Amino acid sequence: MKPRWIALMVSSLVVTAPVTPAAHAEANSLTQLIPALVEIQLTPAQQTQLKQLSQQILPQVQQLLSPTQLMQFNAALTKGQSVRLALTSLDLSIPQQLKLRNVVRSARSQLTHILTQEQQEQLVQNARSLQQSR
């Protein structure tokens, strides 16, 4: 069950996190970056760790892209597309897909050390609700 909730968490993170530094600065709360965290009480240390994790993921994703793909990716985000949809529209190569999978796996690993078991269970419920509402 753990890998499933982590996949849900990472998809929420990747789907909603802004990419540009200006957009990132506009995010006022962690729940804007990771909607599945809504109503989950986080300690200040957890908030800091999750913010750092989100700030690590997006640059890693951006580094996987060619200059042309990066321009298309940022243009799609500017138009309001989700990160997932923007990435899907790029027709990533197999090596890029594998590298992206490694970024997600790394994030999953880090998430297991940040949230308590109770928080993880709440996160699963929230992520499922978000997926059903899409």
C-alpha positions in Angstrom: 0.0 0.0 0.0 2.8 2.4 0.7 4.0 2.6 -2.9 0.5 3.4 -4.0 0.0 6.4 -1.6 3.5 7.7 -2.5 2.7 7.5 -6.2 -0.5 9.4 -5.6 1.5 12.0 -3.6 4.1 12.4 -6.2 1.6 12.7 -8.9 -0.2 15.4 -6.9 3.1 17.2 -6.4 4.2 17.0 -9.9 0.8 17.8 -11.4 0.3 20.9 -9.3 3.6 22.4 -8.5 4.6 25.6 -10.4 7.8 25.5 -12.4 9.0 29.0 -12.8 10.7 30.8 -9.8 8.1 33.6 -10.0 5.2 31.1 -9.9 6.9 29.2 -7.2 7.3 32.4 -5.1 3.5 33.0 -5.5 2.6 29.8 -3.8 1.5 30.9 -0.4 1.1 27.5 1.2 2.3 23.9 0.9 -1.3 22.8 0.1 -1.1 24.9 -3.1 1.9 22.8 -4.1 0.5 19.5 -2.9 -3.3 19.6 -2.7 -3.5 16.1 -1.1 -1.9 17.6 2.1 -5.1 19.7 2.7 -6.3 19.2 6.3 -3.2 17.2 7.3 -1.4 18.8 10.2 2.3 19.1 9.5 5.0 20.1 11.9 7.2 23.0 10.9 10.0 20.6 10.2 7.8 18.5 7.9 6.6 21.6 6.1 10.2 22.6 5.5 11.2 19.1 4.3 8.2 19.0 1.9 9.0 22.4 0.5 12.6 21.4 -0.1 11.5 18.2 -1.8 9.1 20.1 -4.2 11.9 22.5 -5.0 14.2 19.6 -5.9 11.8 17.8 -8.1 11.0 20.5 -10.6 14.6 21.4 -11.5 15.3 17.7 -12.0 12.4 17.4 -14.3 13.4 20.5 -16.2 17.0 19.2 -16.6 15.6 16.1 -18.4 14.2 18.3 -21.2 15.9 19.5 -24.4 15.8 23.3 -24.8 12.9 23.0 -27.3 11.0 20.7 -24.9 11.6 23.1 -22.0 10.2 26.0 -24.0 7.1 23.9 -24.9 6.8 22.7 -21.3 6.9 26.2 -19.8 4.5 27.5 -22.5 2.0 24.8 -21.6 2.3 25.6 -17.9 1.8 29.3 -18.6 -1.4 28.4 -20.4 -2.6 26.6 -17.3 -1.9 23.0 -18.2 -0.9 20.6 -15.5 2.7 19.4 -15.3 1.5 15.9 -16.2 -0.3 17.1 -19.3 2.6 19.3 -20.3 5.0 16.4 -20.0 2.7 14.0 -21.9 2.5 16.5 -24.8 6.3 16.5 -25.1 6.7 13.0 -26.4 9.6 12.1 -24.1 12.2 9.7 -25.3 12.6 6.3 -23.5 15.8 7.6 -21.8 13.9 10.7 -20.6 11.0 8.6 -19.4 13.4 6.4 -17.4 15.1 9.4 -15.9 11.8 10.9 -14.9 10.8 7.6 -13.3 14.0 7.7 -11.2 13.2 11.3 -10.1 9.8 10.0 -8.9 11.3 7.0 -7.2 13.7 9.3 -5.3 10.9 11.6 -4.2 8.9 8.5 -3.1 11.8 7.4 -1.0 12.1 10.8 0.7 8.4 11.0 1.3 8.4 7.8 3.4 10.7 9.5 5.8 8.8 12.8 6.1 5.2 11.8 7.0 4.0 9.7 9.9 1.9 6.5 9.3 -1.3 8.4 10.2 -0.5 11.3 7.9 0.3 8.8 5.1 -3.2 7.2 5.6 -4.9 10.6 5.4 -2.8 11.5 2.4 -4.1 8.4 0.6 -7.7 9.3 1.3 -7.1 12.9 0.1 -5.3 11.8 -3.0 -8.1 9.4 -3.9 -10.7 12.1 -3.4 -8.7 14.4 -5.7 -8.4 11.7 -8.4 -12.1 11.0 -8.3 -12.9 14.7 -8.7 -10.8 15.0 -11.9 
